[in-house]
Amino acid sequence: MTSLLAAIRANPAALDYLLWPGDFDLEHYPHVEEVVLASGEPLEPVAKDGAGGTFFFCGETELGEARPVLYADSEGGAALMALDFRELVRLLLTVPWWRDCRNLTAEESAEAAEQYLEDEPDLYADRDAAARALGLDLPTEAEALTRLREVATGPGRAYVLLNAEEGCAYEPLITG
């Protein structure tokens, strides 16, 4: 079975959509500071965003893409985004503007989508092509944002990210 990461890398449409508007760059470079999970579980960077944030796999590498994915921004905020990589990709394809949805509502998503569509009128067609290429069914925007909230405020509470040098915890990006 081909990994989803390999499928993304092999598919220009999916790779391009995730790069923008998904702001999910598979090129690896260090996070702005060294970080660790309070639990001691391993962290593995999987992608970056344009603002210096990092997406990390959490847990043992032998679990592959079945590991939870945590996002840490460059300003000291973090949130568990998904319980596995497939869930994260479905979220990023559906609501690449999730950062613009402070309350994670469908209304905010519609407003953000409108702004994105002004610059990229083929956005939904491109998204659907990427999802088809990866064999993914997509949730609605409301479902994706609800799931993000559930993950971040439920199981995500156990994923506390620490500055490795100072030991201080990152602030939750999603609180409720």
C-alpha positions in Angstrom: 0.0 0.0 0.0 1.5 3.4 -1.1 1.7 5.9 1.7 -0.3 9.1 1.4 2.8 11.1 1.7 4.3 9.3 -1.3 1.0 9.7 -3.2 1.1 13.4 -2.6 4.7 13.7 -3.7 3.9 11.8 -6.9 0.9 13.9 -7.8 1.6 17.5 -8.9 -2.0 18.6 -8.5 -2.2 17.4 -4.9 1.3 18.7 -4.1 0.5 22.1 -5.6 -2.9 22.4 -3.8 -1.4 21.5 -0.4 1.5 23.9 -1.0 -1.0 26.6 -1.7 -3.7 27.3 -0.6 -3.0 24.5 2.0 0.2 26.2 3.2 1.7 22.8 3.7 5.2 22.5 2.4 6.8 19.1 2.5 10.3 20.6 2.5 11.9 20.1 5.9 13.7 22.7 7.8 14.0 23.2 11.5 11.2 24.7 13.6 11.9 28.2 15.0 13.1 26.6 18.3 13.7 23.1 19.6 10.5 21.6 21.0 9.5 18.4 22.7 6.3 16.8 23.9 5.7 16.9 27.7 4.9 13.2 27.5 8.3 12.4 26.1 6.9 10.9 22.9 9.0 11.5 19.8 8.2 14.4 17.4 9.0 14.2 13.7 8.6 17.2 11.4 6.5 16.4 8.4 5.9 19.8 6.8 6.2 23.6 7.3 4.0 26.6 6.5 5.0 29.9 5.1 4.9 31.7 8.5 7.4 29.4 10.2 5.0 26.9 11.7 5.7 23.2 11.7 3.5 20.1 11.4 4.8 17.2 13.4 4.0 13.5 13.6 3.7 12.5 17.2 4.8 9.1 18.5 6.9 6.2 17.3 8.0 6.2 13.7 7.0 2.6 13.2 3.4 3.8 13.3 4.1 5.7 10.1 1.2 7.9 8.9 -1.1 6.5 11.6 0.4 8.9 14.1 -1.4 12.1 15.4 -0.3 15.3 13.7 0.4 18.4 15.8 0.9 21.9 14.4 3.1 24.5 16.2 3.2 28.1 15.0 6.2 30.4 15.2 4.6 32.5 18.0 4.3 29.8 20.7 1.0 28.3 19.9 0.2 24.6 19.2 -2.7 22.3 18.5 -3.3 18.7 17.7 -4.8 18.9 14.2 -5.6 15.3 13.4 -5.4 11.8 14.8 -3.6 10.6 11.7 -2.1 12.0 8.5 -5.1 11.1 6.3 -7.4 13.1 8.6 -5.0 16.1 8.4 -4.8 16.0 4.5 -8.7 15.8 4.3 -8.8 18.9 6.7 -6.2 20.9 4.6 -8.0 20.1 1.4 -11.4 21.1 2.7 -10.5 24.2 4.8 -7.0 25.3 3.9 -8.0 28.6 5.5 -8.5 27.0 9.0 -6.2 29.6 10.6 -8.7 32.3 9.5 -11.5 30.6 11.4 -10.7 31.7 15.0 -14.1 30.2 16.2 -14.1 27.3 13.7 -17.5 28.2 12.4 -19.0 27.5 9.0 -19.7 31.3 8.6 -16.0 32.1 9.1 -15.1 29.4 6.6 -17.5 30.8 4.0 -16.0 34.3 4.5 -12.5 33.0 4.2 -13.3 30.9 1.2 -14.8 33.9 -0.6 -11.5 35.8 -0.2 -9.5 32.8 -1.5 -11.9 32.4 -4.4 -11.3 36.0 -5.5 -7.7 35.2 -6.2 -8.2 31.6 -7.2 -11.6 31.0 -8.9 -10.7 27.4 -9.7 -10.0 26.6 -6.1 -12.8 24.1 -5.6 -12.1 22.3 -8.9 -8.4 22.1 -8.0 -9.3 20.8 -4.5 -11.6 18.1 -5.9 -9.0 17.0 -8.5 -6.4 16.7 -5.7 -8.8 14.7 -3.5 -9.7 12.4 -6.4 -6.0 11.9 -7.2 -5.4 10.8 -3.6 -8.5 8.7 -3.4 -10.0 10.8 -0.6 -13.6 11.7 0.2 -13.8 15.1 1.7 -16.0 16.3 4.6 -18.0 19.5 4.4 -16.3 22.6 5.7 -18.5 22.5 8.8 -17.7 18.8 9.5 -13.9 19.5 9.0 -13.9 22.4 11.4 -16.0 20.5 14.0 -13.6 17.6 13.8 -10.6 19.9 14.2 -12.2 21.3 17.4 -13.0 17.8 18.7 -9.4 16.6 18.2 -7.7 19.7 19.5 -9.9 20.1 22.6 -10.3 16.3 23.3 -7.4 14.1 22.7 -5.3 17.1 21.9 -5.1 18.2 25.6 -2.7 15.3 26.1 -0.3 16.7 23.5 1.5 19.6 25.3 4.3 21.1 23.4 7.3 22.5 25.3 10.1 24.8 24.4 13.0 22.3 24.9 15.4 24.8 26.3 13.1 26.8 28.6 10.6 24.1 29.4 7.6 26.5 29.0 4.5 25.1 27.3 3.1 26.4 24.0 -0.3 28.0 24.3 -3.3 26.1 22.9 -4.3 27.5 19.4 -7.7 26.0 19.7 -9.5 26.2 23.1 -13.1 25.4 22.6 
